[in-house]
């Protein structure tokens, strides 16, 4: 019998393994894929954003309704602790201009290799190609393996199976079949793109085009950011930052209207004065380009959202509407909301109806924007579950 069986070798599962092994437990780690932390590696391709440097209260506020529940867990494994942990593994970090924290080499692979070596020294044993099939009648853990079905017994179990985004990398959400429906909140995409009914001309001409330094407004949120036009709609960092309220609005009203300020660094008066200059025989498009520098995809967005008679109005160009019709599918989202409800768990993340079974990571019903918040919460809940399981046994 194992001391602790951990199912899922992503960031939460690996951190749970470290916490439990450092507490003196014998730990076995199971994953359906051949290698651990595939999603962690994929997320680090553009630079591994480990955490964020903003003040803790602001950091905590990014978790919305789940913030009060996650508060003690995040305080125990806060952003400074994440940086300390990385340094202990040989990866120094730095704070970027946006406040995000990265390894100095930006890469995920060296940190992961060092982490796995550390776990190996602690005696953690990794069992790849083990897909969890739930519990048997005696409480044993059922696994599908290349050699057929296998059953494992353990004094405690930690589940860290992820949400339902990026299923090819292991987080396919199929584990929900093993839990009572009332203990689950439906999966919903977050940090995702959205669909827009572009005109065929705009879609064919501008799909794949970045839109830089525009103002975005939705509800009370107003900021300057960037996104990319896709054949289906829009995606990118600025859209991800608004994904939760945009998604909620679509669920409530069937659509969400995002407003774009195409000249965010010009006030309305300056913009109106430039547009009022004589146009002569120039077309509207030529006048926009000559007087205020709006051309290409920005001019296309204006034509998509505005009536012809409004194209030269300053107020209209500072609030161009884009109608979002639906989020892109779960499989494309960076992360998901939904999962196991916290009211199905004790404060130390143990399932109320299955003593000795703990849960960590994106299986839990919380969401956060990109910027290091997702990884930090996975680390923090993994650490808490690992310590709680060790205390349990």
C-alpha positions in Angstrom: 0.0 0.0 0.0 1.2 3.5 -0.9 1.3 6.3 1.7 0.0 8.8 -0.8 -1.1 8.3 -4.4 -1.3 11.5 -6.5 -3.2 11.4 -9.7 -2.2 14.1 -12.2 1.4 15.2 -12.8 0.8 18.9 -13.6 2.0 21.8 -11.4 -0.6 21.1 -8.7 0.2 17.4 -8.6 4.0 17.9 -8.6 3.7 20.5 -5.8 1.6 18.1 -3.8 4.2 15.4 -4.3 6.9 17.7 -3.1 5.0 18.8 0.0 4.0 15.2 1.0 7.5 13.8 0.3 9.2 16.5 2.3 6.9 15.6 5.1 8.3 12.1 5.1 5.6 10.3 3.1 6.1 7.6 0.4 4.6 9.2 -2.7 3.5 7.6 -6.0 2.6 9.9 -8.8 0.3 8.7 -11.7 -0.5 10.4 -15.0 -2.2 9.3 -18.2 0.5 10.8 -20.4 4.0 9.5 -21.0 5.7 12.6 -19.5 4.7 14.9 -16.6 3.6 18.5 -16.8 2.9 18.7 -20.5 0.6 21.7 -20.1 3.2 23.4 -17.9 5.8 23.1 -20.7 3.3 24.3 -23.4 2.4 27.3 -21.3 6.1 28.2 -21.0 6.7 28.3 -24.8 6.3 32.1 -24.9 8.0 32.7 -21.6 7.0 31.0 -18.3 5.0 33.4 -16.3 5.3 32.0 -12.8 3.5 34.5 -10.7 2.9 38.3 -10.3 4.6 40.9 -8.1 1.6 43.2 -7.3 0.6 43.7 -3.6 -1.0 40.6 -2.2 -4.4 42.1 -1.6 -4.6 43.1 -5.3 -3.3 39.7 -6.2 -5.9 38.0 -4.2 -8.7 40.1 -5.7 -8.0 38.5 -9.1 -9.7 35.3 -7.9 -13.1 36.9 -7.7 -15.7 35.0 -5.7 -13.2 32.3 -4.7 -10.8 34.8 -3.1 -12.0 34.3 0.5 -11.6 30.5 0.2 -8.2 30.6 -1.5 -6.9 33.4 0.8 -5.2 31.2 3.5 -3.8 28.8 0.8 -2.3 31.6 -1.3 -0.9 33.3 1.8 0.9 30.0 2.7 2.4 29.8 -0.8 2.4 33.4 -1.9 4.2 34.9 -4.9 7.3 35.5 -2.9 7.3 31.9 -1.9 6.9 30.9 -5.5 10.1 32.9 -6.4 11.9 31.3 -3.4 10.9 27.8 -4.5 12.1 28.5 -8.1 15.5 29.8 -6.7 15.9 26.7 -4.6 15.6 24.7 -7.8 18.3 26.8 -9.5 16.0 29.2 -11.5 16.3 32.8 -10.5 13.4 35.1 -11.4 12.9 38.7 -12.4 9.9 41.1 -12.5 9.0 42.3 -16.0 7.7 45.7 -16.9 4.0 44.5 -16.4 4.7 43.1 -12.9 4.7 39.6 -14.1 7.5 37.3 -12.8 9.5 35.1 -15.1 12.6 32.8 -14.8 15.7 34.7 -16.0 15.9 32.4 -19.0 12.1 32.6 -19.6 12.0 28.8 -20.1 9.9 26.1 -18.4 12.0 23.1 -19.3 15.1 23.8 -17.2 12.9 24.5 -14.1 10.9 21.3 -14.7 13.9 19.1 -15.1 15.4 20.5 -11.8 12.0 20.0 -10.1 11.7 16.3 -11.3 15.3 15.6 -10.1 14.4 17.0 -6.7 11.3 14.9 -6.5 13.3 11.8 -7.5 15.8 12.5 -4.7 12.8 12.7 -2.3 11.8 9.2 -3.4 8.7 10.2 -5.5 7.9 7.4 -8.0 6.4 8.4 -11.3 4.0 6.0 -13.1 3.2 7.2 -16.7 0.4 6.0 -18.9 -1.9 5.4 -16.0 -5.4 6.8 -16.8 -7.6 6.9 -13.7 -10.9 5.1 -13.9 -12.3 6.0 -10.5 -12.6 4.0 -7.3 -13.6 0.4 -7.0 -16.1 -0.8 -4.3 -13.4 -1.2 -1.8 -12.0 2.3 -2.3 -9.1 1.2 -4.4 -7.9 3.4 -7.3 -8.5 1.9 -10.7 -6.1 2.6 -13.6 -6.1 1.7 -17.3 -2.5 1.0 -18.2 -0.7 -0.4 -21.3 -0.7 -3.8 -19.5 -4.4 -3.7 -18.7 -6.4 -2.5 -15.7 -4.5 -2.1 -12.4 -5.7 -1.3 -8.9 -3.7 0.7 -6.4 -4.5 1.2 -2.7 -3.2 4.1 -0.7 -3.6 5.6 2.8 -4.4 8.9 1.2 -5.1 10.2 -2.3 -4.6 13.6 -4.0 -6.5 14.3 -7.2 -4.9 17.0 -9.4 -6.5 16.2 -12.8 -6.9 19.7 -14.2 -9.9 21.4 -15.7 -11.2 20.8 -19.3 -9.0 23.0 -21.5 -6.2 21.7 -23.7 -7.4 18.1 -23.5 -4.5 16.8 -25.7 -2.2 17.8 -22.9 -4.1 15.8 -20.3 -6.8 18.1 -18.9 -9.9 16.6 -20.5 -12.3 16.9 -17.7 -13.5 13.3 -18.0 -13.0 12.8 -14.2 -16.4 14.5 -13.6 -18.0 11.1 -14.3 -16.7 9.8 -10.9 -18.4 12.5 -8.8 -22.0 13.3 -7.8 -23.5 16.0 -10.0 -24.4 18.2 -7.1 -20.7 18.4 -6.1 -19.8 19.9 -9.6 -20.1 23.3 -11.1 -20.3 23.2 -15.0 -17.1 23.8 -16.9 -16.9 27.2 -18.6 -14.1 28.6 -20.7 -12.0 31.4 -19.3 -9.0 33.2 -20.6 -10.4 32.5 -24.0 -11.2 34.0 -27.4 -14.7 35.0 -28.6 -16.6 34.7 -31.8 -17.6 37.7 -33.9 -19.7 37.6 -37.1 -17.2 39.4 -39.3 -18.1 40.3 -42.8 -16.5 37.9 -45.3 -14.3 40.8 -46.7 -13.0 41.7 -43.2 -12.4 38.1 -42.2 -10.6 37.2 -45.4 -8.4 40.3 -45.3 -7.5 40.6 -41.6 -7.6 37.2 -40.0 -4.4 36.7 -38.1 -3.7 40.5 -37.9 -2.6 41.9 -34.5 -4.4 45.0 -33.2 -2.1 47.0 -31.0 -2.5 49.8 -28.5 -6.2 50.3 -28.7 -8.5 51.1 -25.8 -11.0 48.4 -24.7 -14.1 49.1 -22.6 -16.6 46.7 -21.1 -18.7 47.6 -18.0 -16.5 49.4 -15.6 -13.2 48.0 -17.1 -11.3 50.4 -19.3 -7.7 49.9 -20.4 -5.3 49.9 -23.3 -4.2 46.5 -24.7 -3.6 44.3 -27.7 -5.5 41.4 -29.4 -5.5 39.5 -32.6 -8.3 39.2 -35.2 -9.1 35.6 -36.1 -11.3 34.0 -38.7 -13.8 33.3 -35.9 -13.5 36.5 -33.9 -10.9 37.9 -31.5 -8.4 36.6 -29.0 -5.2 37.7 -27.1 -4.1 39.1 -23.8 -6.5 42.1 -23.7 -9.5 39.8 -24.5 -8.4 37.2 -21.9 -8.3 39.9 -19.2 -12.0 40.5 -19.9 -13.0 37.0 -20.7 -15.0 36.2 -17.4 -17.3 39.3 -17.6 -17.7 38.9 -21.4 -18.6 35.3 -21.0 -21.1 36.0 -18.2 -22.8 38.7 -20.3 -23.2 36.4 -23.2 -24.7 33.7 -21.0 -27.1 36.3 -19.6 -28.0 38.3 -22.7 -26.9 36.2 -25.7 -24.2 38.7 -26.6 -21.6 41.1 -25.3 -20.8 44.4 -26.8 -17.1 45.3 -26.4 -16.1 48.9 -27.3 -12.8 49.9 -28.9 -11.2 53.2 -28.7 -9.1 53.4 -31.9 -7.2 56.5 -30.8 -6.8 56.0 -27.0 -4.0 58.6 -26.7 -6.1 61.4 -28.3 -8.9 63.1 -26.4 -12.2 63.6 -28.2 -11.5 67.3 -28.8 -8.2 66.7 -30.5 -9.7 63.9 -32.6 -12.7 66.0 -33.7 -10.5 68.9 -34.7 -8.4 66.6 -36.9 -11.4 65.0 -38.5 -13.0 68.4 -39.2 -10.2 69.4 -41.5 -11.4 69.7 -45.2 -11.6 66.4 -46.9 -11.9 67.6 -50.4 -12.1 64.8 -52.9 -10.4 62.3 -50.6 -12.3 59.1 -49.6 -13.3 58.6 -46.0 -10.5 55.9 -45.7 -7.9 58.3 -47.1 -9.1 61.1 -44.8 -8.9 58.8 -41.7 -5.4 57.7 -42.6 -4.1 61.2 -43.5 -5.5 63.1 -40.5 -5.4 60.6 -37.7 -3.4 57.6 -38.9 -6.2 55.1 -38.8 -5.7 52.5 -41.6 -5.6 48.8 -42.2 -7.2 46.7 -39.6 -8.2 49.7 -37.5 -10.1 51.2 -40.4 -11.6 47.8 -41.0 -12.8 47.5 -37.5 -14.4 51.0 -37.8 -16.2 49.9 -41.0 -17.4 46.7 -39.3 -18.9 48.5 -36.3 -20.0 51.9 -37.4 -22.6 53.3 -39.8 -21.1 55.1 -42.8 -22.3 58.4 -41.6 -20.4 57.9 -38.3 -17.0 57.0 -39.7 -15.7 60.6 -39.3 -17.2 61.2 -35.9 -14.7 61.4 -33.0 -17.0 60.0 -30.4 -17.9 57.0 -32.6 -14.2 56.2 -33.3 -13.5 56.2 -29.6 -16.3 53.6 -28.9 -16.5 51.3 -31.9 -18.8 48.4 -31.0 -17.8 44.8 -31.5 -20.5 42.2 -30.9 -19.3 39.0 -29.4 -21.7 36.1 -29.9 -20.1 33.2 -27.9 -16.8 32.1 -26.3 -14.6 29.8 -28.3 -14.8 26.1 -27.3 -13.5 24.8 -24.0 -10.7 22.9 -25.6 -9.2 26.1 -26.9 -9.4 28.0 -23.7 -6.3 28.7 -21.6 -8.2 27.6 -18.5 -11.6 26.8 -17.3 -14.0 27.8 -14.6 -16.1 25.2 -12.9 -15.2 21.8 -11.4 -15.5 20.6 -7.9 -17.4 23.0 -5.7 -15.6 24.1 -2.5 -18.7 23.2 -0.5 -18.0 19.6 -1.3 -14.6 19.9 0.5 -13.3 20.6 4.0 -11.1 23.7 4.4 -8.0 21.5 3.9 -9.3 20.4 0.5 -10.5 16.9 1.5 -13.7 15.5 -0.1 -16.4 15.4 2.6 -17.9 12.2 1.3 -14.5 10.4 0.8 -12.2 10.8 3.8 -8.5 10.7 2.9 -9.1 12.0 -0.7 -7.8 15.5 -1.4 -8.2 17.8 -4.4 -5.9 20.5 -5.9 -5.4 22.7 -8.9 -7.8 23.4 -11.7 -10.1 20.6 -10.7 -11.5 23.1 -8.2 -14.1 25.7 -9.0 -12.1 28.9 -9.3 -10.8 31.1 -12.1 -8.3 33.8 -12.5 -6.8 35.8 -15.4 -3.4 35.1 -17.0 -0.4 36.8 -15.5 0.9 34.2 -13.1 -2.3 33.8 -11.1 -3.2 30.4 -12.5 0.1 28.8 -11.8 0.4 30.3 -8.4 -3.0 29.0 -7.3 -2.1 25.6 -8.7 1.1 25.6 -6.7 -0.7 26.9 -3.6 -3.5 24.3 -3.6 -1.1 21.5 -4.5 1.1 22.5 -1.5 -1.9 22.7 0.8 -3.2 19.3 -0.4 0.2 17.6 0.0 0.6 18.9 3.5 -3.0 18.0 4.4 -2.6 14.4 3.1 0.6 14.0 5.0 -1.1 15.2 8.2 -4.1 12.9 7.5 -1.9 9.8 7.6 
